[in-house]
Amino acid sequence: MAQSSVVVNDTTLRDGEQTAGVTFTAEERIAIARALAAAGVKEMEVGIPVMGPEERDNIMAIASLGLPSSLMVWGRMSEPDLAAAASCGVPRVNLSIPVSDIQIRHKLGRDREWVLATIGHFVRRAQDLGMEVCVGGEDSSRADIDFLLRVLEAAEAAGARRFRFADTLGLMDPFSTYKRIDQLRQASDLELEMHAHNDLGMATANTLAAVLAGASHINTTVNGLGERAGNAALEESITAMHQLYNIETGIDSCHFPEISRLVSIASGRPIPVNKSIVGEAVFTHEAGIHVDGLIKNPLNYQGVAPESVGRSHKLVLGKHSGSSAVKHAYAGIGIALTEFEAKAMLARIRQHAVSTKRTPSTDDLERFYLEAMPRASIQS
């Protein structure tokens, strides 16, 4: 059963930076952490301490900011990873271990019993070092369900507070995600965190399905950064939970454009113009029927209020425009067109759009009017 509220654990500074070719400077990491905290993100996964002294220094710099967000670091279930994590002064650690048979056998060269024993050992060790533990189930989506339930039982018995269900290869759909998270929810009182990858384009949908099935926490990244096709996007997941299910996250969606631009610049990854929520073109309208409807009442063609995510509608003129949009655009520059004049301008605008592959500027509109109106007046 879906929670009335969900905790977002954003992993832009960990899994997001694992995007091939992406590296954040120390200053960029601090700026991203500050921006996420200002937006109301309650938890952040901020790095992998065992990577080395520079990574640990960056993590400790974020920890020293005194942000209202709780911080988590990531490590494997090994002594070096745990020691490095404990040295950073961060209260929570995700200790990851493969839970699918293929990875247990062919990545670790171990068996299921070894995994269960390792979980028990390292969860207790982390607690002895003063850390709260999330057990990260790598490749959970390919794990045998009966064994996965034993993993949760072992984690809970050892004192872990959370289990991260990782669809590491992005192979699930919303239906299988819901079924699996529901099975775990029914069997365990642990916090459940969904970690979705986007290899089949369903990371956000799978994240929502997990929430509806009872996940208490979700992982996100800004702009959907992450390994291969990325993770569930922060801006998509939060907007969908607010819009569709009225689920509280404590996050102010009006911060999304600012955070998205910040991460785009820091990562060197441009935001696709049609990227949902934050893409430049997603609240831009050209088609005549849509523009006419929006002018009459925005609710005619408004699924998400752009103001709720820090955006606004933008009407542009092009090949698919209609006379209502032309009148509206010319009114904006102080020229009131008759219906006849609007149709004359529309023909000129369409010609311009086809030949130049761009929308006309204000100067273009004024020039079209001056060029066409004398002839239009004679013909009328």
N, C-alpha and C positions, 0 to 999 in steps of 0.2 A: 504494500500500500504506500502511495506517495507520501512523502513528508510534507508538512505545512511550510517548512523552511529547509533549505539545503545549504551546506557550507561549501563554498568554492575554494579549492586548493589550486591556485594557479601555478603552473610549472614552466612558465615562459623562461625563467632564469636557469632551469635545469634541462628539461626535455626540449624546450624551445630552442635553446642554444645548441642542442645536439643536431639541429638541422645541418645537413652537409654544407660546409662553407660559411656558416654563421659563427661569429665570435663577438661578444660584447666586451667593451673596455670596462674598467672598474667604474669609471664615471657613468657610463651608460647603464650598468647594472644598478647603481644607486638611484639613478633617475627613474628607471623602470619600476624599481621597488617602491619608491616614493609615490609614483603615479598610481600604481595599483592600490596602495594603502589609502591614498586620498579618495579613490573611487569607492572604497569600502570592502575590498577583497579581504576576507578574514584570515586566509592562510596562503602562504607562498612556499613553494619548494625552490630553494635558492642556490643549489649547487651540489657538487660531488666532491667532498673534502679530500678523498684519497688521490685525486688528480695531482695534488701537490701544494706547496706553500703558497703560491700565488692565488690559487683557487680558495684556499682556506682564509687568506688575508681578505679576499673579496667578500667571502661569507661573513667574516667577523666585522667587516666594515658596515655591511647591511645590518647586522645584529646590533651594532653600536648606535644605530639611528634612533632606537627606541620607538619604532613604528607600532601602531596599534594592531597590526597583523601578526599572527603567530607564524613562526618560521620553522621550516622542516628542511633537512638535508637528505641526500640519497646515498645509499651504499649497498654493497653486496653483503651476504652473511659470511663475513670473514673477519679475522682479527685485525688486519691492517685497515680495512674499511671502517670498522667500528671504532677503533682507536682514533682514526682521523676525524670521524664524525663527532666523537666526544670532546675533541680538542677545540671545537668551534664555538662553544657556548650557546648552541641552539637547542631548544627544548625538545624537539621531536626529530625522529629519524625514520625514514622508510628503508627497511632492510629487505632487499629483493632476493628472491630465489625462484628458479624455474619450478613449475608445478605440473607441466605436461610431460607425459612419458617420453616423447621424442627428445625434449631438451634435457630431461633428467638423465637419459641414457646416452645421448649422442653429443651433448654439450658438457655435462658434468662427469659422465662415466660412472654414475651412481645409481641407487635404486630409491624407491619410495620411502623405505624405512629410514634411510640416511637423511632424506629431506625432512621428515618429521622430527627426527632427533636434533637436526641442525637448527630448526626453528625453535625448539624448546630451549636449546643452549643459548642461542644468540639473543633471543628476546629477554631472557633472564639477565644475561650479561649487560645488555643495553640499559635495563632498568637499574642494575647495580651501579651503573655509571651516571644515573640520574636522568635518563632520557625516556620519554614516552615513545612507544613503538607502533608503527604501522608495518604489518607484514605485507610486502609486495609480492603478489603471485604472478611472476612473469609467465606469459603464455597461458594465462588462466582459461582463455576461451577454447584452448585445445586440450584442457585437462579433463580427465575422467571425473564425472560429478561425484561419485562416491569417494574418490581420493581427495577431491577438493573439499568435501565436507570434513574429512579427517584433518586436512590442513587447518581449516578454521578452528576445529576443536583443539588442535595442538597449540595454535596461536593464542586462543582464549585461555587455555589452561596455564600457559606460560606467563600470562599477564599482558599480552598485547591489547591495545584498545581499538585497533582498526585493521581491516584487511582490504588491500587494494586489488581489485579485480582488473587485471590488465589484458585487454584485447590487443596483445603486442603486435600482431600482424594485421590488424584491422580486417578480420575475416567475418565478423558477425553482422547480423541484421537486427533491426529493432525487436523482432518477434523472439528470436533466440536469446537476445540480451535480456528481455523482460523475463522470460522463463527461467534463465539461469540465476539472475539476481533474486528473483522471487524465491527460488529454492534455497539460496543462501540465507535470505532474510528470515525465512520460516525456521531455519535450523540453528541460527546463531543470534546472539545479542550484540556481537561486535559492531562497531561502526563499519559501514561498507562504502568503499570509495570506488567509483568507476573511472577507469583510465582507458579512453577510447582512441584508437588510431583511425586514420581516414583513408586507408588504401582503397576501399570500395566507395568512398564518398559518403559514408554513413556515420561518421564519428559523432556529429551533433545529434542525429536521430537516435543513435545507440545510447548516448548520454541521457537523453530525455527518457528513453525507455527504462533505463536503469533507475532513474529518479522515481518514475511511476511505480516501479516494482519495489521500492523501498530503500534505495541507496541514500545514505545520509550525506555523502560527500561526493564531489566530482572534481576531476582534474581538467583544466583548460589551459590553453595558451593563447596569447594575443595574436590575432590574425591567423590562428590555426597553425602556427609554426610547429615543427617537430620532425622526428625521423621520417624519411621517405615522403609520404603524402601529408604528414602532419598529424596534429591532435585535434580534439574538439575545440573549436574557436570560442574564446571567452565571450565575445560580443554576440555570437549566434546563440550559444547555450543560455546565457542570462536573459537575453531578450525573449527567447522562446518560452522559458520558464515563467517570466513575468507576464507575457502576453497570453499564452495558451492556458496556463494552469494556476496563475495567481500565486505562485510559490515565491516566498520571500527569500532573498539572498543577502539583503543589506547593501547591495551594490547600486550606485547611482549611474545609470546607463548614459547619462549626459556626458560622462567622461570618456566614452568610447572613442570619439574622433581624435581627441588629444593623445590617448594612450596608443591608439593604432598608428598614428603618424610617428610617434616617438619610437615605437618598436620597428616600424618599417625602415626608418632612417638608420637605426642602430644595427639592424640585421642586414641591411642592403637588399632587402626584398620588397620591391614595389607592391603596393596594394592593387590587385586587379580592379579595373573600373567597375566591374559588375559584382564585386565581392559583397555579399549580403551585409547589411547594416552599415558598413564603413566605406564601401566602394564609392568613388566619386559619382558614379552614374545611377546608383540605386534609387535615388529619389528625384531623378531627372526624367522628364516626360516630353515626348514629341508627338506620339500618335494622336491624331485629331479627336477621335472619340474619347480617349482618356483625358486629354487636356480640357476638352469641353466639359466633361463630367467633373473634373477637379475644380474648374472655375465656378461651376454651379454649386457644388458642395464637395469638399475634399473627401468625405466619407464614401463617395461614389467609387473611388479607386484608391483608397488608402487602407491598407491592411495594418501597417504599423505607423503610428503617428511619428513623423520624423523628429518632432520636438522632443519626444521621449528618449531619443538616443543622440541628442545634440545635433540634429540635422534640420534641414528645411527643404521643402519642395523647390524644384527648379524647372521652369518651363522653357524649352528650347524649340526653335523652329527648324524644320527640315523637310525632307521629301514626304513624310507621313503626316505633316501638320494639316490642320483644317482652318477655316476662316475665323473661328472663334479665337484660336490661339494667335492668329495674326493680329486681330483687333486688340487683343489683350497686350501683345508685345508693343504695338505702336502706341497704345494708350500710355504705356510705361515711359515712353519718350516724348509724351505730350502731343501726339498726333491722333486725332479721332477719325477713324476710317468708316466710310459707308460700307455696306455689304458688297457693292460693286467694286469699290477700291480694294477691299480686303481680298477679293478673288483675284484681282489683277496682281496684287502684291504676292499672293500665294503662288501663282505661276512662276513669278520671278525668283522667289525663295526656293522653290523646288528645283529650278534650273541651276541655281547657285549650289545647292546641296549636292546634286549629282556631279557637277563639274569640279568642285573643290574638295568634296568629302568632309566638309565642316559646316557648322551652323553659322549663320550670318551674325556679324557683330552689330553693335548699335550704329556705327558709321556705315556699315553695309545697308542697313535698313533705311537710313536717311537718304543714302544715295539711290537706292531702288525707288524710293518715293519720288524724289526729284526727277529721276529719269523717266518714270512711267506715268506720272500723273498728268503731264501736259498731253501726252498721246491719249491717255484714258479719257480726259475731258473732251478732246476732239471727237473720239469715237462715240461718246455718250450723247 
